[in-house]
């Protein structure tokens, strides 16, 4: 049984917790969140899931992460909270060789450097979008770009109305394809979970690669894929392409 500690219990965090609680190979040991509301309750009870997983909800302001990791040890910390939280738990996790899976959509250069420092002591994984589908999309796009490096490329991203700034996934797609950020268009409307489209403009034809998240549970499925594929990895810093590449080389 793989033991999980989850950082963050917002919309994405709740969806991810739901997936882990329902998966027989994982045990959600605890959920850490900023707010004190729901402290010491069971995430499974709150979400209405019948499971033996403890899933205790803990307020980050009411605990010491070292104490939590000693009394409630985990194999992975899965982070769906915010950029700052990595500084609260990473050192304590690294000392205990707890693997870190971060799905934070954007990190500053300073924080990425910090992640790489921590990766000298334990396995650290980061992806701005942890869904398997969108990362497969980027792989396919890279191959098409190799075939036709001169093709025109436009990236379109759509998200829920409250999302601020350009999505980290769209920026990652642009970086992977060497596309200027000015070629990214954003749409904010209603309750769109997340949609990314890459448009390749050829003479007399277009190719469109599209990924759409139907439900935030897709983040949980992605986190499970990552955890399983990191299980026997050596200490280091990993991105999604590091996990996918072996499948393409077989």
VMD Tcl script that draws the C-alpha trace (Angstrom):
set ca {
  {0.00 0.00 0.00}
  {1.43 3.38 -1.04}
  {0.80 6.05 1.59}
  {-0.08 9.56 0.42}
  {-0.09 12.96 2.11}
  {-2.00 15.60 0.15}
  {-1.32 19.33 0.25}
  {-4.34 21.44 -0.67}
  {-8.07 20.80 -0.40}
  {-9.58 23.27 -2.87}
  {-11.52 22.18 -5.92}
  {-8.59 20.29 -7.43}
  {-7.47 18.92 -4.07}
  {-10.91 17.50 -3.27}
  {-11.09 15.83 -6.69}
  {-7.61 14.34 -6.25}
  {-8.47 13.15 -2.74}
  {-11.55 11.43 -4.16}
  {-9.46 9.47 -6.67}
  {-6.87 8.39 -4.09}
  {-9.54 7.38 -1.57}
  {-11.17 5.12 -4.17}
  {-7.94 3.48 -5.35}
  {-7.08 0.18 -3.65}
  {-3.31 0.55 -4.15}
  {-3.09 3.85 -2.27}
  {-3.96 5.04 1.21}
  {-4.65 8.74 1.77}
  {-3.14 9.27 5.22}
  {-3.76 12.98 5.63}
  {-4.75 16.19 3.86}
  {-3.11 19.48 4.81}
  {-4.79 22.78 4.06}
  {-4.45 26.44 5.01}
  {-7.92 26.92 6.50}
  {-8.81 25.59 9.95}
  {-12.30 24.65 8.80}
  {-12.75 20.84 8.81}
  {-9.62 20.32 10.93}
  {-9.32 16.76 12.30}
  {-12.27 15.55 10.25}
  {-11.92 12.68 7.80}
  {-11.63 13.60 4.11}
  {-13.41 10.34 3.26}
  {-16.32 11.22 5.54}
  {-16.49 14.74 4.14}
  {-16.49 13.43 0.55}
  {-18.88 10.61 1.33}
  {-16.51 7.76 0.41}
  {-16.52 4.42 2.22}
  {-12.86 3.56 2.80}
  {-10.54 2.64 5.68}
  {-8.07 5.39 4.68}
  {-7.53 7.77 7.63}
  {-7.44 10.91 5.43}
  {-7.28 13.25 8.41}
  {-7.68 16.92 7.48}
  {-4.99 19.03 9.16}
  {-4.56 22.81 9.23}
  {-1.03 23.84 8.27}
  {-1.21 26.64 10.89}
  {-1.99 24.18 13.68}
  {0.74 21.61 13.12}
  {4.45 21.03 12.71}
  {5.25 19.19 9.49}
  {8.08 17.26 11.16}
  {5.65 16.04 13.80}
  {3.10 15.04 11.15}
  {5.66 13.08 9.13}
  {6.88 11.29 12.27}
  {3.44 10.31 13.55}
  {1.74 9.84 10.16}
  {4.53 8.75 7.76}
  {3.87 8.75 4.02}
  {5.67 7.60 0.87}
  {4.60 10.62 -1.21}
  {3.51 14.19 -0.65}
  {1.24 15.25 -3.52}
  {0.95 19.03 -3.78}
  {-2.10 20.81 -5.18}
  {-1.85 23.89 -2.94}
  {0.27 26.94 -3.86}
  {3.83 27.94 -4.68}
  {4.77 28.90 -1.13}
  {3.83 25.59 0.49}
  {6.87 23.75 -0.91}
  {9.06 25.76 1.47}
  {6.98 24.53 4.42}
  {7.41 20.80 3.89}
  {10.16 20.03 1.35}
  {13.15 19.91 3.70}
  {11.33 17.73 6.21}
  {10.18 15.41 3.41}
  {13.65 15.18 1.87}
  {15.24 14.24 5.21}
  {12.87 11.26 5.38}
  {13.23 10.37 1.69}
  {9.55 11.12 1.10}
  {8.93 11.57 -2.61}
  {7.38 14.87 -3.73}
  {4.86 15.16 -6.57}
  {3.98 18.77 -7.31}
  {1.18 19.84 -9.64}
  {1.50 23.57 -8.96}
  {0.71 25.39 -12.21}
  {3.55 27.92 -11.93}
  {6.82 28.20 -10.02}
  {9.26 31.09 -10.05}
  {12.84 30.46 -11.16}
  {13.86 30.72 -7.51}
  {11.44 27.97 -6.48}
  {12.46 25.71 -9.37}
  {16.06 26.04 -8.18}
  {14.89 25.10 -4.69}
  {13.10 22.03 -6.06}
  {16.30 20.92 -7.77}
  {18.23 21.35 -4.51}
  {15.70 19.16 -2.70}
  {15.97 16.63 -5.55}
  {19.55 15.92 -4.47}
  {18.06 14.18 -1.41}
  {14.84 12.61 -2.67}
  {12.68 12.11 -5.76}
  {11.02 15.36 -6.83}
  {8.51 15.57 -9.66}
  {6.90 18.74 -11.02}
  {4.39 19.27 -13.80}
  {2.25 22.41 -14.27}
  {-0.46 20.08 -15.60}
  {-0.42 16.57 -14.22}
  {-3.08 15.06 -16.48}
  {-1.77 12.22 -18.61}
  {-3.73 13.42 -21.64}
  {-2.27 16.91 -21.88}
  {1.26 15.57 -21.52}
  {0.62 13.04 -24.27}
  {-0.67 16.00 -26.33}
  {2.67 17.77 -25.91}
  {4.56 14.65 -26.94}
  {2.51 14.35 -30.12}
  {2.97 18.06 -30.84}
  {6.74 17.80 -30.49}
  {6.87 15.02 -33.08}
  {4.77 17.02 -35.54}
  {7.00 20.05 -35.02}
  {10.06 17.91 -35.84}
  {8.46 16.81 -39.10}
  {7.56 20.38 -40.10}
  {9.69 22.86 -38.08}
  {8.51 25.74 -40.27}
  {4.78 25.28 -39.53}
  {2.75 28.13 -37.97}
  {1.68 27.31 -34.41}
  {-0.97 28.94 -32.23}
  {-1.91 27.84 -28.70}
  {-5.42 28.38 -27.34}
  {-6.27 27.83 -23.67}
  {-9.71 27.98 -22.01}
  {-10.45 27.92 -18.28}
  {-13.03 28.81 -15.67}
  {-13.82 32.48 -15.21}
  {-11.90 32.95 -11.95}
  {-8.55 31.65 -13.21}
  {-5.95 34.41 -13.25}
  {-3.23 34.82 -15.87}
  {-2.19 32.55 -18.70}
  {-2.29 28.89 -17.72}
  {1.01 27.28 -16.76}
  {0.20 24.45 -19.16}
  {-0.13 26.84 -22.11}
  {3.22 28.40 -21.24}
  {4.76 24.94 -21.02}
  {3.32 24.01 -24.44}
  {4.79 27.20 -25.91}
  {8.20 26.43 -24.38}
  {8.17 22.83 -25.63}
  {7.33 23.96 -29.17}
  {9.55 27.08 -29.09}
  {6.55 29.33 -29.67}
  {6.46 32.97 -28.55}
  {4.06 33.61 -25.66}
  {2.33 36.20 -27.86}
  {0.94 33.23 -29.83}
  {-1.10 32.10 -26.81}
  {-4.77 33.11 -26.70}
  {-6.84 32.79 -23.51}
  {-10.58 32.39 -22.92}
  {-12.25 32.67 -19.51}
  {-15.88 31.66 -19.27}
  {-18.31 29.93 -16.96}
  {-17.26 26.65 -15.43}
  {-14.78 25.39 -18.03}
  {-12.41 23.03 -16.21}
  {-9.55 23.32 -18.68}
  {-9.01 23.03 -22.41}
  {-5.83 23.38 -24.47}
  {-5.65 23.40 -28.25}
  {-2.57 23.52 -30.47}
  {-3.26 24.69 -34.02}
  {-0.70 23.85 -36.70}
  {-1.15 26.00 -39.80}
  {0.15 24.29 -42.93}
  {-0.36 25.58 -46.48}
  {-3.85 24.49 -47.55}
  {-4.56 22.55 -44.32}
  {-4.54 22.69 -40.54}
  {-3.95 20.14 -37.80}
  {-5.55 20.66 -34.39}
  {-4.51 18.78 -31.27}
  {-6.98 19.23 -28.40}
  {-7.05 18.16 -24.79}
  {-10.01 18.91 -22.53}
  {-10.37 18.06 -18.85}
  {-13.96 16.92 -18.33}
  {-13.55 16.65 -14.58}
  {-10.84 17.58 -12.06}
  {-10.60 13.89 -11.18}
  {-8.27 13.75 -14.23}
  {-5.66 15.40 -12.00}
  {-5.99 12.51 -9.56}
  {-5.56 9.91 -12.29}
  {-2.45 11.76 -13.45}
  {-1.04 11.84 -9.91}
  {-1.55 8.08 -9.62}
  {0.20 7.50 -12.97}
  {3.12 9.63 -11.78}
  {3.38 7.95 -8.37}
  {3.41 4.47 -9.92}
  {6.08 5.45 -12.45}
  {8.28 7.12 -9.82}
  {8.15 4.15 -7.45}
  {11.57 2.78 -8.40}
  {13.22 5.96 -9.66}
  {16.49 7.12 -8.17}
  {16.86 10.45 -6.37}
  {16.52 13.36 -8.79}
  {14.30 15.96 -10.44}
  {11.72 14.60 -12.88}
  {9.26 16.06 -15.37}
  {6.41 14.30 -17.16}
  {8.47 13.71 -20.30}
  {10.93 11.68 -18.23}
  {8.13 9.25 -17.38}
  {6.60 9.11 -20.87}
  {9.76 8.74 -22.94}
  {10.37 5.06 -22.04}
  {6.91 4.18 -23.39}
  {7.78 5.75 -26.77}
  {11.14 4.01 -27.02}
  {9.81 0.49 -26.50}
}
mol new
graphics top color blue
foreach p $ca { graphics top sphere $p radius 0.5 }
foreach p [lrange $ca 0 end-1] q [lrange $ca 1 end] { graphics top cylinder $p $q radius 0.2 }
display resetview
